[in-house]
């Protein structure tokens, strides 16, 4: 540095190298990055390397970019989070349901005792069972609110009719999951309430009696009924809900979301070149 050149201020001067950075020094005196820095860089790049390895073999990055980085209309508010809240409630039901299934016995003579065992003896069993019980109510309420928001905002119109139909089917499946799960504690209230619900289904024209026989596993309630309700509640209905949620999210990402009805499109005057 020339004598006429003023020195750099302290905040612009490079920080002195740390002891770990002085491990490797070249013949010309130039410092090389130390071993600790190399380990930190490798650790920081390991996640990117894994993602790159997966993307190279699956090609999912274009879909993920379109799904995560999509345009959102003006006026978006907390009403638009009702769908995500419903999906979170479904995931909570799935996690707590798996925990309960580890201890539940779907047998007519042991179902009540296994439910009592979960509540009274299993660690955090009462908490998880309460979360599952009240979570079903929360999920149904959120689903009705989400569909009400969709109807009021006009999000069921072209080109989103198919997504609306999928939402209606999801509502029916959610109610079916609540019905099939209500019998599983197998106490007096759940038993007689399920009989009333199945008889209501049997009163439907044409297909009502067939639906009732399918749910009961025969003409009358028997030991097969609770096993059938358990299979529907744990396997068939959640699987259909998960598949339809995937289709629902795909259409939302593809078609986008609608703006609130109180916002009007801005008029833009075209120039002569644009015309």
C-alpha angles and dihedrals in degrees: 000000000000120000089237092057112091116233120257118260116257094251090057096048116100116254115255115259118265120241091255090056092058095063094098119038121172127227091259091054095251112144119236125206112275127240093259091055091049091051091050092049092048091049091050092049096044093081092050091048092053092048091047091049092052094044092050090057101036105028093217098140095090091052093046092048091051092045099046102031103049129135119264121206123242117267095039109161142166092289087075090062093066092089093051090046090053091051090049089052089052091051090049090052091050094051095045090043092056090052092050092046089061090067105024121102113203095209124122092231098042106032096089093046092048091051090050090048090054092050100043108027112022115090109259088353094132091050095049093044091050090049090052093045098049093033090067090057092046091050093052092047092049091048092053090048091049092051091046090053090048092052096045092047092048094238091143093071129095125344094014101060093112091053089052091052090050089051091053091050089049089053091053092047091049091053089047090052090052091050095048092046094049092071096051099086084058097206125140095271096049092044097053094037090055091049089054092047093049091048089052089054090049090058091064113109121261102343098037098091091046091052091050093050090048092052094045094043089232142003094304138029112274142152089286092062097070091046090052093047090049092052092048092046097047105033120013104038098041090047092053091046092051092049093048092046088056091051090045093053091046092055091046090054092044099045099030128217128295124244119244113276093241092064117083125205114263115246114231121198112226121224123227091257091055092048 
